[in-house]
Amino acid sequence: MAATALLLGVAMLALLDFVARSEAERGPSILYLALALGLAGAYAAFSPLDRIGAIWRLLPPLVALGAVAAALVWANSAATSHATIGLAAAALMVLAYVGFVLPPGTALLFSPLVIGVLLLANRLEPFRINLALPLIGVPVAAGLGELVSALVDRSTRTQDRFSSRSDRLTRLEDVLRRFRRPASLEEAAEEVALAALEIFDVERATVVLRDTVGGLIPVTLGPSTSEEPDPRTAELVVDTIGGDEPRLVPNLTETLLVLPLPATDVPAGAVVVHPVSPEDPAFTLDLARLFGTQVGIAIEHLFEIDKLERATTRDELTGIGNRRHADTLLNSLEDGDALILLDLDGFKAVNDTLGHAAGDQVLQDLSQHLRDCLRDSDTSARLGGDEFLVVARRAFSDPVAVAQRILRGWATSGRSTTLSAGVALHEGTVAVDETFDRADQALYRAKAAGKNRAQMWVHPEAGPSLNGHSANGDRPAG
């Protein structure tokens, strides 16, 4: 729009000059020039001149200057008394346009060109027009152009700043909404690092969380990612953990943003991101303070929730899953998983002869034994009393082998009790309750077959269940 206004304005000046002449003085050159500038202005109205590079945005003022020079040369023989004012107005419009659409300082650099065009036209054909007013008006117009440029630049910077602030706050809100519950401190650190990269629009982020025993868990994301932060970052992290306020730290050719993740209890931590834009430092620190507080609280809440969930799904005596956790494990069974039910042989005798404290110790020892001998993918829980449940994931190749490993390890530990196990392989077409009943039937047969053995449930059409194994590996007679 600025280019359109400039070209149409100069066209209007030429048209007014044409109208101001007497009929005898009117020549077609000024009218043609006015029409040409009008057409150029109309074209500029539908072209992206104001939105493209600075070099192309110089085209309209150059066209306007060329038109002024042409008008001076072509119309000099019949100059009007208004031409002096017109020249001054044209110079003002040209330099105001330059100041409006180009960076500060351009109007001052452009003003000698305006003066040069006037003097060059004067050399080509001596004027009867007094150039004193236009030449004096050029510096004034340049000053006004610079004032316009400064105001436009300030307005643009303010608008960009507000837009950037709004965008970063929106990103913060979006990231916090998408923040998912981490399964570990390592995963939590990675979540925070990803959020920091997105919110602060930086290349590299290092997050360090402190665990319950004081150890540090670092995660670094970005170019040249390494597991450990560089020495400078490590130093900043140590100084920041447990702190209260974020800060901007100059480091060689870039600026680092360092912020703590406050928490009333562990995990606490710190975040270092770089390079940070030096513009709008006050807002960057405010955003960092908000980010650190919200993320710190979010992580703390997530782990508090996990603590509560663990408390409601852990057996107080043994420390492994309780009946509620066992129900969850049953509902998580997939095709090919093995369900193993365990029962201590002679446990009642331990309670009757040695007391309940000794019985409790046996249960605790068995729970520890299960934690030690199971694979990472397998899970155990206490059903109640001396009955335990184990889910062995993807154990379809030899489901009874897992039970055998449990029984064999317990038998060789010198305990006064033995274990019996019932094993059932879960099928995707069968309800989990049916699989539990099958494992329970197999456990009953193991007890009936002499205890201290694992019994695998088989379909009735497969014949008698002869695939039981004792703890020492012997197959019992049918």
FIFIVO-596944 format. One line per field, with one value per residue (C-alpha): residue number from 1; residue in three letters; x, y, z. Coordinates in nm, 2 decimals, decimal comma. Layout:
<recs>
num = [NUM  ...]
residuo = [ala  ...]
xx = [X  ...]
yy = [Y  ...]
zz = [Z  ...]
</recs>
This chain:
<recs>
num = [1  2  3  4  5  6  7  8  9  10  11  12  13  14  15  16  17  18  19  20  21  22  23  24  25  26  27  28  29  30  31  32  33  34  35  36  37  38  39  40  41  42  43  44  45  46  47  48  49  50  51  52  53  54  55  56  57  58  59  60  61  62  63  64  65  66  67  68  69  70  71  72  73  74  75  76  77  78  79  80  81  82  83  84  85  86  87  88  89  90  91  92  93  94  95  96  97  98  99  100  101  102  103  104  105  106  107  108  109  110  111  112  113  114  115  116  117  118  119  120  121  122  123  124  125  126  127  128  129  130  131  132  133  134  135  136  137  138  139  140  141  142  143  144  145  146  147  148  149  150  151  152  153  154  155  156  157  158  159  160  161  162  163  164  165  166  167  168  169  170  171  172  173  174  175  176  177  178  179  180  181  182  183  184  185  186  187  188  189  190  191  192  193  194  195  196  197  198  199  200  201  202  203  204  205  206  207  208  209  210  211  212  213  214  215  216  217  218  219  220  221  222  223  224  225  226  227  228  229  230  231  232  233  234  235  236  237  238  239  240  241  242  243  244  245  246  247  248  249  250  251  252  253  254  255  256  257  258  259  260  261  262  263  264  265  266  267  268  269  270  271  272  273  274  275  276  277  278  279  280  281  282  283  284  285  286  287  288  289  290  291  292  293  294  295  296  297  298  299  300  301  302  303  304  305  306  307  308  309  310  311  312  313  314  315  316  317  318  319  320  321  322  323  324  325  326  327  328  329  330  331  332  333  334  335  336  337  338  339  340  341  342  343  344  345  346  347  348  349  350  351  352  353  354  355  356  357  358  359  360  361  362  363  364  365  366  367  368  369  370  371  372  373  374  375  376  377  378  379  380  381  382  383  384  385  386  387  388  389  390  391  392  393  394  395  396  397  398  399  400  401  402  403  404  405  406  407  408  409  410  411  412  413  414  415  416  417  418  419  420  421  422  423  424  425  426  427  428  429  430  431  432  433  434  435  436  437  438  439  440  441  442  443  444  445  446  447  448  449  450  451  452  453  454  455  456  457  458  459  460  461  462  463  464  465  466  467  468  469  470  471  472  473  474  475  476  477  478]
residuo = [met  ala  ala  thr  ala  leu  leu  leu  gly  val  ala  met  leu  ala  leu  leu  asp  phe  val  ala  arg  ser  glu  ala  glu  arg  gly  pro  ser  ile  leu  tyr  leu  ala  leu  ala  leu  gly  leu  ala  gly  ala  tyr  ala  ala  phe  ser  pro  leu  asp  arg  ile  gly  ala  ile  trp  arg  leu  leu  pro  pro  leu  val  ala  leu  gly  ala  val  ala  ala  ala  leu  val  trp  ala  asn  ser  ala  ala  thr  ser  his  ala  thr  ile  gly  leu  ala  ala  ala  ala  leu  met  val  leu  ala  tyr  val  gly  phe  val  leu  pro  pro  gly  thr  ala  leu  leu  phe  ser  pro  leu  val  ile  gly  val  leu  leu  leu  ala  asn  arg  leu  glu  pro  phe  arg  ile  asn  leu  ala  leu  pro  leu  ile  gly  val  pro  val  ala  ala  gly  leu  gly  glu  leu  val  ser  ala  leu  val  asp  arg  ser  thr  arg  thr  gln  asp  arg  phe  ser  ser  arg  ser  asp  arg  leu  thr  arg  leu  glu  asp  val  leu  arg  arg  phe  arg  arg  pro  ala  ser  leu  glu  glu  ala  ala  glu  glu  val  ala  leu  ala  ala  leu  glu  ile  phe  asp  val  glu  arg  ala  thr  val  val  leu  arg  asp  thr  val  gly  gly  leu  ile  pro  val  thr  leu  gly  pro  ser  thr  ser  glu  glu  pro  asp  pro  arg  thr  ala  glu  leu  val  val  asp  thr  ile  gly  gly  asp  glu  pro  arg  leu  val  pro  asn  leu  thr  glu  thr  leu  leu  val  leu  pro  leu  pro  ala  thr  asp  val  pro  ala  gly  ala  val  val  val  his  pro  val  ser  pro  glu  asp  pro  ala  phe  thr  leu  asp  leu  ala  arg  leu  phe  gly  thr  gln  val  gly  ile  ala  ile  glu  his  leu  phe  glu  ile  asp  lys  leu  glu  arg  ala  thr  thr  arg  asp  glu  leu  thr  gly  ile  gly  asn  arg  arg  his  ala  asp  thr  leu  leu  asn  ser  leu  glu  asp  gly  asp  ala  leu  ile  leu  leu  asp  leu  asp  gly  phe  lys  ala  val  asn  asp  thr  leu  gly  his  ala  ala  gly  asp  gln  val  leu  gln  asp  leu  ser  gln  his  leu  arg  asp  cys  leu  arg  asp  ser  asp  thr  ser  ala  arg  leu  gly  gly  asp  glu  phe  leu  val  val  ala  arg  arg  ala  phe  ser  asp  pro  val  ala  val  ala  gln  arg  ile  leu  arg  gly  trp  ala  thr  ser  gly  arg  ser  thr  thr  leu  ser  ala  gly  val  ala  leu  his  glu  gly  thr  val  ala  val  asp  glu  thr  phe  asp  arg  ala  asp  gln  ala  leu  tyr  arg  ala  lys  ala  ala  gly  lys  asn  arg  ala  gln  met  trp  val  his  pro  glu  ala  gly  pro  ser  leu  asn  gly  his  ser  ala  asn  gly  asp  arg  pro  ala  gly]
xx = [0,00  0,29  0,42  0,06  0,03  0,37  0,31  -0,05  0,07  0,33  0,08  -0,16  0,11  0,18  -0,19  -0,24  0,06  -0,12  -0,45  -0,27  -0,13  -0,31  -0,46  -0,18  0,09  -0,06  0,14  0,06  0,39  0,28  -0,06  0,10  0,34  0,05  -0,14  0,17  0,23  -0,14  -0,11  0,21  0,03  -0,26  -0,02  0,16  -0,18  -0,20  0,16  0,37  0,62  0,57  0,63  0,94  1,31  1,45  1,60  1,27  1,10  1,34  1,18  0,87  1,08  1,32  1,03  0,90  1,23  1,26  0,91  1,01  1,33  1,13  0,86  1,13  1,30  0,98  0,78  1,05  0,95  0,61  0,67  0,40  0,43  0,32  0,61  0,84  0,59  0,52  0,89  0,92  0,61  0,74  1,07  0,88  0,66  0,96  1,16  0,86  0,80  1,16  1,14  0,81  0,91  1,29  1,51  1,62  1,90  1,78  1,61  1,93  2,12  1,85  1,83  2,16  2,01  1,70  1,93  2,14  1,83  1,72  2,07  2,12  1,79  1,90  2,22  2,03  1,81  1,83  1,52  1,29  1,19  1,36  1,53  1,60  1,29  1,31  1,68  1,62  1,32  1,51  1,70  1,37  1,20  1,49  1,45  1,07  1,15  1,38  1,12  0,87  1,12  1,20  0,83  0,76  1,06  0,96  0,61  0,73  0,96  0,69  0,45  0,71  0,79  0,42  0,38  0,68  0,57  0,22  0,37  0,60  0,33  0,10  0,38  0,43  0,06  0,06  0,37  0,24  -0,09  0,09  0,33  0,29  0,37  0,73  0,81  1,15  1,37  1,56  1,23  1,13  1,46  1,41  1,05  1,17  1,46  1,22  0,98  1,27  1,38  1,03  0,94  1,27  1,33  1,70  1,94  2,05  1,91  2,06  1,84  1,98  1,75  1,86  1,74  1,64  2,00  2,16  2,28  2,25  2,07  2,17  2,00  2,12  1,93  2,05  2,35  2,65  2,44  2,64  2,53  2,73  2,70  3,02  3,23  3,08  2,72  2,80  2,93  2,62  2,40  2,57  2,53  2,17  2,02  1,83  1,83  1,53  1,59  1,68  1,96  2,11  2,48  2,71  2,94  3,19  2,98  2,64  2,41  2,29  1,97  2,00  1,70  1,62  1,34  1,22  1,06  0,97  1,13  1,32  1,34  1,48  1,70  1,82  1,79  2,05  1,94  2,14  2,19  1,92  1,83  1,95  1,64  1,36  1,57  1,32  1,04  1,28  1,36  0,99  0,91  1,19  1,07  0,71  0,85  1,07  0,80  0,53  0,75  0,90  0,56  0,43  0,72  0,68  0,31  0,37  0,60  0,38  0,10  0,32  0,41  0,04  -0,03  0,26  0,14  -0,21  -0,07  0,21  0,17  0,28  0,44  0,63  0,68  0,56  0,22  -0,09  -0,43  -0,52  -0,20  -0,27  -0,60  -0,43  -0,18  -0,46  -0,63  -0,30  -0,26  -0,19  -0,19  0,12  0,17  0,20  0,01  0,17  0,00  0,24  0,15  0,39  0,38  0,34  0,32  0,05  0,30  0,55  0,30  0,18  0,53  0,75  0,50  0,36  0,68  0,86  0,58  0,60  0,97  0,91  0,67  0,92  1,20  0,98  0,89  1,26  1,33  1,07  1,23  1,57  1,48  1,22  1,31  1,26  0,95  0,79  0,59  0,47  0,20  0,07  -0,29  -0,32  -0,20  0,07  -0,05  0,14  0,09  0,35  0,29  0,56  0,54  0,57  0,65  0,46  0,77  0,82  0,59  0,66  1,03  0,97  0,79  1,06  1,33  1,13  1,08  1,44  1,59  1,36  1,43  1,81  1,80  1,77  1,42  1,20  0,91  0,87  0,66  0,39  0,30  0,01  0,08  -0,17  -0,08  -0,32  -0,50  -0,63  -0,97  -1,02  -1,12  -0,86  -1,09  -1,08  -0,70  -0,69  -0,92  -0,70  -0,39  -0,57  -0,67  -0,31  -0,20  -0,45  -0,32  0,04  -0,06  -0,24  0,05  0,28  0,36  0,70  0,63  0,50  0,19  0,09  -0,27  -0,36  -0,68  -0,90  -0,90  -0,52  -0,54  -0,44  -0,23  0,11  0,33  0,40  0,75  0,89  1,13  1,43  1,31  1,15  0,82  0,58  0,38  0,03]
yy = [0,00  0,24  0,19  0,26  0,57  0,70  0,65  0,78  1,08  1,18  1,11  1,35  1,62  1,59  1,60  1,91  2,07  1,99  2,14  2,45  2,54  2,76  2,59  2,72  2,58  2,23  1,97  1,60  1,49  1,58  1,42  1,10  1,10  1,13  0,85  0,63  0,69  0,62  0,28  0,20  0,28  0,06  -0,23  -0,18  -0,21  -0,57  -0,67  -0,78  -0,50  -0,41  -0,76  -0,86  -0,78  -0,43  -0,40  -0,44  -0,21  0,06  0,04  0,27  0,57  0,52  0,53  0,84  1,02  0,93  1,08  1,40  1,43  1,36  1,62  1,88  1,83  1,79  2,07  2,32  2,55  2,59  2,57  2,68  2,88  2,57  2,36  2,45  2,34  2,03  1,93  1,98  1,77  1,50  1,48  1,46  1,17  0,98  1,00  0,93  0,62  0,51  0,57  0,38  0,06  0,04  0,02  0,33  0,52  0,44  0,78  0,97  0,76  0,81  1,19  1,26  1,07  1,30  1,60  1,45  1,39  1,76  1,89  1,65  1,76  2,12  2,06  1,89  2,19  2,51  2,56  2,85  2,68  2,79  2,48  2,65  2,53  2,17  2,14  2,29  2,06  1,74  1,73  1,82  1,54  1,30  1,38  1,32  0,99  0,88  0,97  0,76  0,48  0,48  0,47  0,19  -0,01  0,04  -0,06  -0,37  -0,47  -0,43  -0,64  -0,91  -0,92  -0,96  -1,22  -1,41  -1,39  -1,51  -1,80  -1,91  -1,90  -2,10  -2,36  -2,38  -2,44  -2,70  -2,88  -2,89  -3,03  -3,31  -3,38  -3,76  -3,96  -4,08  -4,44  -4,34  -4,04  -4,10  -4,07  -3,77  -3,59  -3,66  -3,53  -3,20  -3,17  -3,21  -2,95  -2,70  -2,74  -2,66  -2,38  -2,18  -2,26  -2,36  -2,61  -2,79  -2,87  -3,05  -3,17  -3,31  -3,47  -3,57  -3,91  -4,02  -4,11  -3,79  -3,93  -3,71  -3,83  -3,63  -3,61  -3,40  -3,34  -3,16  -3,16  -3,35  -3,52  -3,70  -3,87  -3,64  -3,26  -3,06  -2,93  -2,58  -2,71  -2,95  -2,66  -2,46  -2,75  -2,81  -2,44  -2,44  -2,75  -2,65  -2,28  -2,05  -1,82  -1,88  -1,67  -1,59  -1,67  -1,54  -1,82  -1,73  -1,64  -1,75  -1,70  -1,99  -2,00  -2,19  -2,26  -2,48  -2,73  -2,66  -2,93  -2,97  -3,32  -3,52  -3,53  -3,18  -3,07  -2,81  -2,73  -2,56  -2,45  -2,27  -2,06  -1,82  -1,51  -1,20  -1,01  -0,96  -1,11  -1,01  -1,21  -1,50  -1,52  -1,49  -1,77  -1,98  -1,92  -2,03  -2,33  -2,45  -2,41  -2,58  -2,87  -2,92  -2,94  -3,17  -3,41  -3,41  -3,48  -3,76  -3,94  -3,88  -4,04  -4,33  -4,36  -4,37  -4,63  -4,84  -4,82  -4,94  -5,23  -5,35  -5,61  -5,46  -5,78  -5,90  -5,59  -5,75  -5,69  -5,75  -5,90  -5,58  -5,60  -5,96  -5,87  -5,62  -5,88  -6,12  -5,86  -5,79  -6,15  -6,19  -6,48  -6,69  -6,57  -6,83  -6,80  -6,97  -7,02  -7,11  -7,25  -7,32  -7,69  -7,73  -7,36  -7,42  -7,64  -7,36  -7,12  -7,38  -7,50  -7,19  -6,91  -6,65  -6,44  -6,74  -6,78  -6,41  -6,46  -6,75  -6,54  -6,25  -6,49  -6,64  -6,29  -6,20  -6,53  -6,45  -6,10  -6,26  -6,55  -6,40  -6,23  -5,86  -5,91  -6,14  -6,02  -6,16  -6,09  -6,23  -6,36  -6,40  -6,63  -6,85  -6,83  -6,64  -6,56  -6,52  -6,40  -6,52  -6,32  -6,50  -6,83  -7,05  -7,24  -7,41  -7,25  -7,51  -7,42  -7,09  -7,27  -7,53  -7,26  -7,11  -7,45  -7,57  -7,25  -7,26  -7,63  -7,58  -7,28  -7,50  -7,39  -7,61  -7,57  -7,67  -7,52  -7,66  -7,49  -7,50  -7,37  -7,27  -7,11  -6,82  -6,84  -6,53  -6,69  -6,78  -6,54  -6,47  -6,62  -6,95  -6,94  -6,88  -7,18  -7,39  -7,29  -7,36  -7,71  -7,78  -7,66  -7,89  -8,19  -8,10  -8,10  -8,43  -8,58  -8,54  -8,17  -8,01  -8,02  -7,81  -7,93  -7,80  -7,79  -7,96  -7,98  -8,28  -8,42  -8,44  -8,73  -8,75  -8,47  -8,64  -8,34  -8,25  -8,22  -8,24  -7,98  -8,21  -8,25  -8,61  -8,68  -8,84  -9,15  -9,07]
zz = [0,00  0,06  -0,29  -0,43  -0,22  -0,33  -0,71  -0,70  -0,50  -0,75  -1,03  -0,85  -0,83  -1,21  -1,28  -1,07  -1,25  -1,58  -1,46  -1,33  -1,67  -1,91  -2,22  -2,43  -2,19  -2,16  -2,34  -2,35  -2,18  -1,82  -1,87  -2,01  -1,72  -1,47  -1,64  -1,64  -1,27  -1,20  -1,38  -1,19  -0,87  -0,96  -1,04  -0,71  -0,53  -0,66  -0,63  -0,33  -0,35  0,02  0,13  -0,07  -0,03  0,04  -0,31  -0,48  -0,24  -0,37  -0,71  -0,64  -0,51  -0,80  -1,04  -0,86  -0,89  -1,25  -1,31  -1,13  -1,34  -1,66  -1,56  -1,49  -1,83  -2,04  -1,88  -1,81  -2,09  -1,94  -1,58  -1,34  -1,02  -0,83  -0,95  -0,66  -0,41  -0,61  -0,62  -0,24  -0,19  -0,42  -0,23  0,10  -0,03  -0,17  0,15  0,37  0,17  0,21  0,58  0,61  0,43  0,48  0,79  0,98  0,81  0,46  0,42  0,51  0,26  -0,01  0,03  -0,17  -0,46  -0,45  -0,45  -0,73  -0,95  -0,91  -0,99  -1,28  -1,44  -1,39  -1,58  -1,87  -1,92  -1,71  -1,50  -1,47  -1,14  -0,82  -0,67  -0,34  -0,16  -0,29  -0,20  0,15  0,19  0,11  0,45  0,63  0,44  0,52  0,89  0,87  0,69  0,96  1,22  1,04  1,00  1,37  1,47  1,23  1,34  1,71  1,63  1,44  1,72  1,98  1,77  1,71  2,08  2,17  1,90  2,02  2,38  2,29  2,08  2,36  2,62  2,39  2,34  2,72  2,78  2,50  2,63  2,99  2,86  2,67  2,95  3,02  3,32  3,31  3,40  3,55  3,63  3,30  3,11  3,31  3,23  2,86  2,87  3,03  2,77  2,48  2,64  2,69  2,32  2,20  2,44  2,43  2,06  2,12  1,97  2,28  2,62  2,92  3,21  3,53  3,79  4,14  4,26  4,61  4,71  4,58  4,24  3,93  3,62  3,31  2,97  2,68  2,36  2,05  1,81  1,93  2,20  2,46  2,78  3,00  3,00  2,91  3,21  3,19  3,18  3,47  3,68  3,61  3,70  4,03  4,12  4,01  4,17  4,48  4,37  4,33  4,03  3,66  3,51  3,18  3,16  2,88  2,75  2,48  2,17  2,30  2,60  2,82  3,01  3,34  3,56  3,86  3,88  4,23  4,44  4,80  4,78  4,53  4,24  4,21  3,92  3,68  3,31  3,08  2,73  2,46  2,25  2,39  2,20  2,39  2,30  2,56  2,85  3,12  2,96  2,89  3,27  3,36  3,11  3,25  3,61  3,51  3,31  3,60  3,86  3,65  3,53  3,87  4,03  3,74  3,79  4,17  4,13  3,88  4,12  4,42  4,22  4,14  4,51  4,60  4,33  4,45  4,80  4,70  4,49  4,71  4,98  5,31  5,44  5,14  4,93  4,60  4,44  4,64  4,54  4,36  4,16  4,09  3,94  3,72  3,61  3,52  3,31  3,13  3,01  2,64  2,41  2,49  2,85  3,12  3,45  3,74  4,08  4,37  4,71  5,00  5,11  5,49  5,56  5,83  6,02  6,02  6,18  6,43  6,54  6,50  6,53  6,29  6,29  6,14  5,89  5,80  5,74  5,50  5,30  5,28  5,18  4,90  4,78  4,76  4,59  4,32  4,26  4,22  3,99  3,76  3,43  3,39  3,18  3,44  3,74  4,07  4,33  4,65  4,62  5,00  5,27  5,13  4,77  4,50  4,14  3,86  3,50  3,26  2,94  2,61  2,77  2,52  2,41  2,76  3,02  3,29  3,27  3,45  3,73  3,75  3,79  4,08  4,25  4,20  4,34  4,64  4,71  4,70  4,93  5,24  5,34  5,56  5,31  4,95  4,67  4,44  4,12  3,87  3,52  3,25  2,91  2,83  2,50  2,33  2,28  2,65  2,93  3,19  3,46  3,27  3,25  3,63  3,69  3,47  3,67  3,99  3,87  3,78  4,13  4,29  4,09  4,18  4,55  4,50  4,32  4,61  4,63  4,56  4,19  3,89  3,71  3,36  3,26  2,93  2,74  2,85  2,49  2,51  2,76  3,13  3,27  3,28  3,23  3,59  3,72  4,07  4,20  4,12  3,76  3,79  3,61  3,85  3,76  3,63]
</recs>
